[in-house]
């Protein structure tokens, strides 16, 4: 009469298994977030150290694409080539 019911014992084992599994989730998510953020950090670091001003180049390219006169496009193209 003092035996435990098998269903209760299995339920307790399942709860412990889930707790062991879920305790790693925050660490895995942190690791994944670091892996996805590292390329951005590398890009920023090497972009600054390269000496090429990508912001100015992109702004000039936008102006060039929106310019309606050939003279303006040629000026902007010369400006882009000087930035490189």
N, CA, C and O atoms as CSV, one atom per row, in Angstrom:
chain,resi,resn,atom,element,x,y,z
A,1,UNK,N,N,0.796,-1.194,0.000
A,1,UNK,CA,C,0.000,0.000,0.000
A,1,UNK,C,C,0.845,1.267,0.000
A,1,UNK,O,O,0.321,2.341,-0.296
A,2,UNK,N,N,2.096,1.185,0.312
A,2,UNK,CA,C,2.916,2.379,0.368
A,2,UNK,C,C,3.756,2.570,-0.892
A,2,UNK,O,O,4.681,3.382,-0.890
A,3,UNK,N,N,3.463,1.864,-1.935
A,3,UNK,CA,C,4.189,2.030,-3.189
A,3,UNK,C,C,3.707,3.304,-3.894
A,3,UNK,O,O,2.540,3.685,-3.797
A,4,UNK,N,N,4.622,3.938,-4.594
A,4,UNK,CA,C,4.234,5.149,-5.341
A,4,UNK,C,C,3.619,4.738,-6.669
A,4,UNK,O,O,3.932,3.688,-7.229
A,5,UNK,N,N,2.763,5.573,-7.138
A,5,UNK,CA,C,2.107,5.318,-8.409
A,5,UNK,C,C,3.114,5.612,-9.524
A,5,UNK,O,O,3.745,6.669,-9.494
A,6,UNK,N,N,3.291,4.722,-10.502
A,6,UNK,CA,C,4.298,4.933,-11.555
A,6,UNK,C,C,4.087,6.231,-12.331
A,6,UNK,O,O,5.065,6.860,-12.735
A,7,UNK,N,N,2.873,6.638,-12.545
A,7,UNK,CA,C,2.614,7.872,-13.287
A,7,UNK,C,C,3.183,9.089,-12.594
A,7,UNK,O,O,3.701,9.985,-13.261
A,8,UNK,N,N,3.104,9.150,-11.286
A,8,UNK,CA,C,3.642,10.287,-10.538
A,8,UNK,C,C,5.164,10.317,-10.614
A,8,UNK,O,O,5.762,11.387,-10.734
A,9,UNK,N,N,5.779,9.165,-10.545
A,9,UNK,CA,C,7.236,9.101,-10.606
A,9,UNK,C,C,7.720,9.558,-11.996
A,9,UNK,O,O,8.712,10.279,-12.106
A,10,UNK,N,N,7.027,9.140,-13.030
A,10,UNK,CA,C,7.406,9.554,-14.383
A,10,UNK,C,C,7.189,11.052,-14.585
A,10,UNK,O,O,7.980,11.704,-15.266
A,11,UNK,N,N,6.133,11.597,-14.006
A,11,UNK,CA,C,5.869,13.030,-14.125
A,11,UNK,C,C,6.980,13.832,-13.455
A,11,UNK,O,O,7.406,14.854,-13.994
A,12,UNK,N,N,7.451,13.397,-12.308
A,12,UNK,CA,C,8.540,14.093,-11.626
A,12,UNK,C,C,9.830,14.017,-12.436
A,12,UNK,O,O,10.580,14.992,-12.487
A,13,UNK,N,N,10.100,12.886,-13.066
A,13,UNK,CA,C,11.304,12.753,-13.897
A,13,UNK,C,C,11.224,13.667,-15.117
A,13,UNK,O,O,12.231,14.260,-15.504
A,14,UNK,N,N,10.053,13.791,-15.725
A,14,UNK,CA,C,9.901,14.662,-16.886
A,14,UNK,C,C,10.124,16.127,-16.524
A,14,UNK,O,O,10.741,16.869,-17.289
A,15,UNK,N,N,9.631,16.543,-15.372
A,15,UNK,CA,C,9.806,17.931,-14.933
A,15,UNK,C,C,11.285,18.225,-14.729
A,15,UNK,O,O,11.761,19.285,-15.134
A,16,UNK,N,N,12.015,17.313,-14.112
A,16,UNK,CA,C,13.444,17.525,-13.899
A,16,UNK,C,C,14.199,17.563,-15.220
A,16,UNK,O,O,15.153,18.328,-15.360
A,17,UNK,N,N,13.796,16.761,-16.181
A,17,UNK,CA,C,14.458,16.772,-17.479
A,17,UNK,C,C,14.253,18.111,-18.171
A,17,UNK,O,O,15.186,18.629,-18.784
A,18,UNK,N,N,13.064,18.683,-18.090
A,18,UNK,CA,C,12.807,19.980,-18.713
A,18,UNK,C,C,13.569,21.089,-18.007
A,18,UNK,O,O,14.055,22.013,-18.658
A,19,UNK,N,N,13.680,21.015,-16.721
A,19,UNK,CA,C,14.411,22.048,-15.985
A,19,UNK,C,C,15.886,22.010,-16.380
A,19,UNK,O,O,16.496,23.063,-16.562
A,20,UNK,N,N,16.458,20.840,-16.515
A,20,UNK,CA,C,17.851,20.738,-16.932
A,20,UNK,C,C,18.037,21.274,-18.339
A,20,UNK,O,O,19.066,21.884,-18.632
A,21,UNK,N,N,17.089,21.067,-19.197
A,21,UNK,CA,C,17.181,21.545,-20.572
A,21,UNK,C,C,17.048,23.057,-20.641
A,21,UNK,O,O,17.839,23.712,-21.318
A,22,UNK,N,N,16.087,23.610,-19.970
A,22,UNK,CA,C,15.804,25.041,-20.074
A,22,UNK,C,C,16.838,25.920,-19.389
A,22,UNK,O,O,16.898,27.117,-19.670
A,23,UNK,N,N,17.641,25.373,-18.513
A,23,UNK,CA,C,18.630,26.218,-17.866
A,23,UNK,C,C,19.749,26.626,-18.823
A,23,UNK,O,O,20.465,27.587,-18.541
A,24,UNK,N,N,19.920,25.924,-19.947
A,24,UNK,CA,C,20.948,26.255,-20.924
A,24,UNK,C,C,20.462,27.242,-21.984
A,24,UNK,O,O,21.277,27.794,-22.723
A,25,UNK,N,N,19.193,27.468,-22.070
A,25,UNK,CA,C,18.643,28.328,-23.122
A,25,UNK,C,C,19.215,29.749,-23.069
A,25,UNK,O,O,19.621,30.252,-24.116
A,26,UNK,N,N,19.273,30.416,-21.934
A,26,UNK,CA,C,19.838,31.774,-21.920
A,26,UNK,C,C,21.304,31.812,-22.371
A,26,UNK,O,O,21.724,32.754,-23.043
A,27,UNK,N,N,22.068,30.798,-22.006
A,27,UNK,CA,C,23.469,30.769,-22.416
A,27,UNK,C,C,23.607,30.555,-23.921
A,27,UNK,O,O,24.458,31.172,-24.562
A,28,UNK,N,N,22.789,29.699,-24.475
A,28,UNK,CA,C,22.820,29.467,-25.918
A,28,UNK,C,C,22.396,30.726,-26.666
A,28,UNK,O,O,23.007,31.084,-27.673
A,29,UNK,N,N,21.365,31.393,-26.186
A,29,UNK,CA,C,20.916,32.629,-26.836
A,29,UNK,C,C,21.977,33.726,-26.750
A,29,UNK,O,O,22.169,34.478,-27.705
A,30,UNK,N,N,22.655,33.821,-25.630
A,30,UNK,CA,C,23.730,34.800,-25.474
A,30,UNK,C,C,24.863,34.496,-26.446
A,30,UNK,O,O,25.395,35.403,-27.087
A,31,UNK,N,N,25.229,33.237,-26.555
A,31,UNK,CA,C,26.280,32.824,-27.487
A,31,UNK,C,C,25.889,33.150,-28.930
A,31,UNK,O,O,26.715,33.650,-29.694
A,32,UNK,N,N,24.652,32.874,-29.303
A,32,UNK,CA,C,24.192,33.166,-30.660
A,32,UNK,C,C,24.174,34.672,-30.931
A,32,UNK,O,O,24.507,35.113,-32.031
A,33,UNK,N,N,23.786,35.452,-29.933
A,33,UNK,CA,C,23.764,36.904,-30.145
A,33,UNK,C,C,25.174,37.452,-30.325
A,33,UNK,O,O,25.386,38.364,-31.125
A,34,UNK,N,N,26.133,36.910,-29.596
A,34,UNK,CA,C,27.514,37.349,-29.762
A,34,UNK,C,C,28.053,36.973,-31.144
A,34,UNK,O,O,28.764,37.755,-31.775
A,35,UNK,N,N,27.710,35.783,-31.600
A,35,UNK,CA,C,28.183,35.338,-32.913
A,35,UNK,C,C,27.613,36.218,-34.022
A,35,UNK,O,O,28.308,36.509,-34.996
A,36,UNK,N,N,26.366,36.643,-33.889
A,36,UNK,CA,C,25.783,37.474,-34.935
A,36,UNK,C,C,26.228,38.928,-34.834
A,36,UNK,O,O,26.136,39.656,-35.823
A,37,UNK,N,N,26.704,39.374,-33.680
A,37,UNK,CA,C,27.128,40.761,-33.516
A,37,UNK,C,C,28.604,40.959,-33.854
A,37,UNK,O,O,29.009,42.074,-34.182
A,38,UNK,N,N,29.412,39.907,-33.782
A,38,UNK,CA,C,30.840,40.029,-34.043
A,38,UNK,C,C,31.160,40.520,-35.459
A,38,UNK,O,O,32.045,41.364,-35.597
A,39,UNK,N,N,30.501,40.047,-36.513
A,39,UNK,CA,C,30.825,40.597,-37.837
A,39,UNK,C,C,30.601,42.108,-37.928
A,39,UNK,O,O,31.350,42.802,-38.616
A,40,UNK,N,N,29.599,42.613,-37.255
A,40,UNK,CA,C,29.349,44.055,-37.251
A,40,UNK,C,C,30.506,44.794,-36.570
A,40,UNK,O,O,30.948,45.838,-37.049
A,41,UNK,N,N,30.986,44.255,-35.467
A,41,UNK,CA,C,32.114,44.882,-34.776
A,41,UNK,C,C,33.374,44.858,-35.637
A,41,UNK,O,O,34.097,45.851,-35.717
A,42,UNK,N,N,33.634,43.710,-36.283
A,42,UNK,CA,C,34.799,43.620,-37.166
A,42,UNK,C,C,34.687,44.619,-38.313
A,42,UNK,O,O,35.658,45.288,-38.666
A,43,UNK,N,N,33.496,44.710,-38.888
A,43,UNK,CA,C,33.294,45.641,-40.003
A,43,UNK,C,C,33.575,47.072,-39.564
A,43,UNK,O,O,34.283,47.802,-40.258
A,44,UNK,N,N,33.034,47.480,-38.429
A,44,UNK,CA,C,33.242,48.844,-37.947
A,44,UNK,C,C,34.717,49.109,-37.662
A,44,UNK,O,O,35.245,50.162,-38.018
A,45,UNK,N,N,35.372,48.154,-37.023
A,45,UNK,CA,C,36.775,48.330,-36.670
A,45,UNK,C,C,37.639,48.475,-37.918
A,45,UNK,O,O,38.427,49.416,-38.016
A,46,UNK,N,N,37.503,47.561,-38.866
A,46,UNK,CA,C,38.336,47.598,-40.062
A,46,UNK,C,C,37.935,48.728,-41.002
A,46,UNK,O,O,38.772,49.223,-41.756
A,47,UNK,N,N,36.690,49.141,-40.973
A,47,UNK,CA,C,36.258,50.261,-41.803
A,47,UNK,C,C,36.921,51.553,-41.334
A,47,UNK,O,O,37.340,52.369,-42.156
A,48,UNK,N,N,37.016,51.738,-40.049
A,48,UNK,CA,C,37.656,52.945,-39.515
A,48,UNK,C,C,39.154,52.936,-39.774
A,48,UNK,O,O,39.744,53.983,-40.042
A,49,UNK,N,N,39.769,51.770,-39.696
A,49,UNK,CA,C,41.216,51.674,-39.854
A,49,UNK,C,C,41.655,51.678,-41.318
A,49,UNK,O,O,42.842,51.848,-41.596
A,50,UNK,N,N,40.737,51.496,-42.249
A,50,UNK,CA,C,41.119,51.412,-43.656
A,50,UNK,C,C,41.432,52.780,-44.251
A,50,UNK,O,O,42.173,52.866,-45.230
A,51,UNK,N,N,40.890,53.836,-43.688
A,51,UNK,CA,C,41.119,55.172,-44.224
A,51,UNK,C,C,40.145,55.553,-45.323
A,51,UNK,O,O,40.234,56.650,-45.875
A,52,UNK,N,N,39.223,54.672,-45.647
A,52,UNK,CA,C,38.226,54.954,-46.677
A,52,UNK,C,C,36.947,55.386,-45.977
A,52,UNK,O,O,36.435,54.675,-45.113
A,53,UNK,N,N,36.438,56.543,-46.348
A,53,UNK,CA,C,35.234,57.080,-45.726
A,53,UNK,C,C,34.015,56.574,-46.510
A,53,UNK,O,O,33.608,57.179,-47.502
A,54,UNK,N,N,33.447,55.469,-46.054
A,54,UNK,CA,C,32.327,54.853,-46.768
A,54,UNK,C,C,31.076,55.732,-46.740
A,54,UNK,O,O,30.285,55.699,-47.683
A,55,UNK,N,N,30.887,56.501,-45.699
A,55,UNK,CA,C,29.716,57.373,-45.617
A,55,UNK,C,C,29.757,58.424,-46.725
A,55,UNK,O,O,28.755,58.676,-47.393
A,56,UNK,N,N,30.915,59.026,-46.908
A,56,UNK,CA,C,31.048,60.037,-47.952
A,56,UNK,C,C,30.885,59.420,-49.337
A,56,UNK,O,O,30.285,60.033,-50.219
A,57,UNK,N,N,31.405,58.230,-49.532
A,57,UNK,CA,C,31.285,57.558,-50.830
A,57,UNK,C,C,29.828,57.237,-51.131
A,57,UNK,O,O,29.362,57.450,-52.250
A,58,UNK,N,N,29.113,56.729,-50.146
A,58,UNK,CA,C,27.705,56.380,-50.356
A,58,UNK,C,C,26.858,57.634,-50.595
A,58,UNK,O,O,25.952,57.621,-51.428
A,59,UNK,N,N,27.150,58.703,-49.874
A,59,UNK,CA,C,26.424,59.960,-50.111
A,59,UNK,C,C,26.671,60.486,-51.520
A,59,UNK,O,O,25.748,60.944,-52.194
A,60,UNK,N,N,27.926,60.416,-51.955
A,60,UNK,CA,C,28.252,60.879,-53.299
A,60,UNK,C,C,27.590,59.991,-54.355
A,60,UNK,O,O,27.123,60.497,-55.376
A,61,UNK,N,N,27.543,58.707,-54.130
A,61,UNK,CA,C,26.891,57.811,-55.084
A,61,UNK,C,C,25.399,58.094,-55.169
A,61,UNK,O,O,24.812,58.027,-56.249
A,62,UNK,N,N,24.785,58.409,-54.034
A,62,UNK,CA,C,23.363,58.763,-54.042
A,62,UNK,C,C,23.127,60.044,-54.836
A,62,UNK,O,O,22.176,60.127,-55.613
A,63,UNK,N,N,23.987,61.040,-54.645
A,63,UNK,CA,C,23.869,62.295,-55.390
A,63,UNK,C,C,24.059,62.034,-56.879
A,63,UNK,O,O,23.350,62.601,-57.710
A,64,UNK,N,N,25.008,61.184,-57.207
A,64,UNK,CA,C,25.278,60.865,-58.611
A,64,UNK,C,C,24.080,60.176,-59.266
A,64,UNK,O,O,23.743,60.460,-60.415
A,65,UNK,N,N,23.453,59.285,-58.536
A,65,UNK,CA,C,22.310,58.577,-59.118
A,65,UNK,C,C,21.092,59.487,-59.285
A,65,UNK,O,O,20.242,59.233,-60.138
A,66,UNK,N,N,21.003,60.549,-58.475
A,66,UNK,CA,C,19.866,61.450,-58.551
A,66,UNK,C,C,20.126,62.667,-59.437
A,66,UNK,O,O,19.210,63.438,-59.724
A,67,UNK,N,N,21.375,62.836,-59.868
A,67,UNK,CA,C,21.718,64.010,-60.669
A,67,UNK,C,C,21.158,63.864,-62.075
A,67,UNK,O,O,21.171,62.780,-62.659
A,68,UNK,N,N,20.666,64.979,-62.604
A,68,UNK,CA,C,20.084,64.939,-63.942
A,68,UNK,C,C,21.052,65.467,-65.004
A,68,UNK,O,O,20.862,65.200,-66.191
A,69,UNK,N,N,22.075,66.205,-64.602
A,69,UNK,CA,C,23.030,66.767,-65.556
A,69,UNK,C,C,24.314,65.943,-65.579
A,69,UNK,O,O,24.771,65.450,-64.549
A,70,UNK,N,N,24.875,65.807,-66.754
A,70,UNK,CA,C,26.086,65.012,-66.927
A,70,UNK,C,C,27.265,65.649,-66.196
A,70,UNK,O,O,28.109,64.935,-65.655
A,71,UNK,N,N,27.335,66.972,-66.173
A,71,UNK,CA,C,28.443,67.658,-65.506
A,71,UNK,C,C,28.476,67.324,-64.014
A,71,UNK,O,O,29.539,67.091,-63.439
A,72,UNK,N,N,27.298,67.306,-63.405
A,72,UNK,CA,C,27.218,66.985,-61.974
A,72,UNK,C,C,27.654,65.538,-61.741
A,72,UNK,O,O,28.377,65.250,-60.788
A,73,UNK,N,N,27.216,64.640,-62.606
A,73,UNK,CA,C,27.603,63.229,-62.472
A,73,UNK,C,C,29.115,63.066,-62.620
A,73,UNK,O,O,29.723,62.282,-61.891
A,74,UNK,N,N,29.720,63.785,-63.541
A,74,UNK,CA,C,31.163,63.677,-63.721
A,74,UNK,C,C,31.914,64.212,-62.506
A,74,UNK,O,O,32.906,63.625,-62.074
A,75,UNK,N,N,31.433,65.340,-61.953
A,75,UNK,CA,C,32.049,65.888,-60.737
A,75,UNK,C,C,31.970,64.888,-59.585
A,75,UNK,O,O,32.942,64.654,-58.866
A,76,UNK,N,N,30.791,64.312,-59.437
A,76,UNK,CA,C,30.607,63.360,-58.337
A,76,UNK,C,C,31.454,62.115,-58.564
A,76,UNK,O,O,32.008,61.569,-57.609
A,77,UNK,N,N,31.564,61.659,-59.793
A,77,UNK,CA,C,32.397,60.492,-60.093
A,77,UNK,C,C,33.860,60.778,-59.777
A,77,UNK,O,O,34.561,59.913,-59.251
A,78,UNK,N,N,34.332,61.999,-60.099
A,78,UNK,CA,C,35.709,62.381,-59.748
A,78,UNK,C,C,35.880,62.428,-58.226
A,78,UNK,O,O,36.915,62.027,-57.694
A,79,UNK,N,N,34.852,62.922,-57.541
A,79,UNK,CA,C,34.908,62.982,-56.072
A,79,UNK,C,C,34.978,61.582,-55.467
A,79,UNK,O,O,35.732,61.340,-54.525
A,80,UNK,N,N,34.191,60.669,-56.014
A,80,UNK,CA,C,34.214,59.283,-55.508
A,80,UNK,C,C,35.579,58.664,-55.753
A,80,UNK,O,O,36.115,57.982,-54.879
A,81,UNK,N,N,36.153,58.894,-56.941
A,81,UNK,CA,C,37.467,58.313,-57.234
A,81,UNK,C,C,38.551,58.922,-56.343
A,81,UNK,O,O,39.519,58.241,-56.005
A,82,UNK,N,N,38.406,60.183,-55.958
A,82,UNK,CA,C,39.392,60.787,-55.054
A,82,UNK,C,C,39.256,60.238,-53.631
A,82,UNK,O,O,40.238,60.176,-52.891
A,83,UNK,N,N,38.053,59.844,-53.256
A,83,UNK,CA,C,37.855,59.281,-51.917
A,83,UNK,C,C,38.428,57.867,-51.794
A,83,UNK,O,O,38.796,57.420,-50.708
A,84,UNK,N,N,38.492,57.189,-52.915
A,84,UNK,CA,C,39.053,55.835,-52.890
A,84,UNK,C,C,40.552,55.923,-52.917
A,84,UNK,O,O,41.231,54.896,-52.902
